[in-house]
């Protein structure tokens, strides 16, 4: 792990301290969790954007997912 220094407004530090105390954690652990969550949300938004762009460039044709029921494999019946 690496130690970094960051500047935060005093009122925000007070609010964070209140939350971490109630959760029984530390500022560092709290901030690490928030950063991981934010990075995951950014990554998911990027994947969603790429997915939408892909379907915009190559839209689904009307019969693309129309497989006759007789051709579908449902396992042992």
C-alpha angles and dihedrals in degrees: 000000000000128000117227133179123227137175119232131176113260094240090053091051089052092051092046091049090052092051097045091049091052091048095045094237138110134258090248095051091046093051092045090054092048092048092050090049092048093049091049091050091049091050093048091049090051092051091048090051092051091047092052092046091050093052090045090055094041109025121195112263116233093252099035094108097028103113115167111247090238089063095050119101112220098168125242114351 
